[in-house]
């Protein structure tokens, strides 16, 4: 799936401000502002709600230094799927398919993420070195697709 990458080096689609959203905080516009960032990258004021979406705490990162608003372990791929994928680019299409199947059965675990996206910008944090093929990419796409009218 191709995204308009604009000026964002991570390829995260951006959403312009929406007058209806500003007038009614309960209104959900078609494209929430969901960004991606490695958890090791510097936190910035414009990140919005910073949500770690990995099942395992990132190596070498102290919790006190993490600048994380929420850790959604249960939104991450299962341990079995994560180990199977092992960040092998050849397994990426199948990983995406399997992870989406897991997401389909996790409404309760994903509710905080959807709530945060309704409230404003969300930055999904991940530890993987590969910025283009990781669970946060799949999760962002899934979230954006669910918000389409």
Beta strands, then each sheet from edge to edge (+ up, - down):
strand 1: 34-38
strand 2: 49-52
strand 3: 70-71
strand 4: 122-126
sheet 1: 1+ 4+ 2+ 3+
end
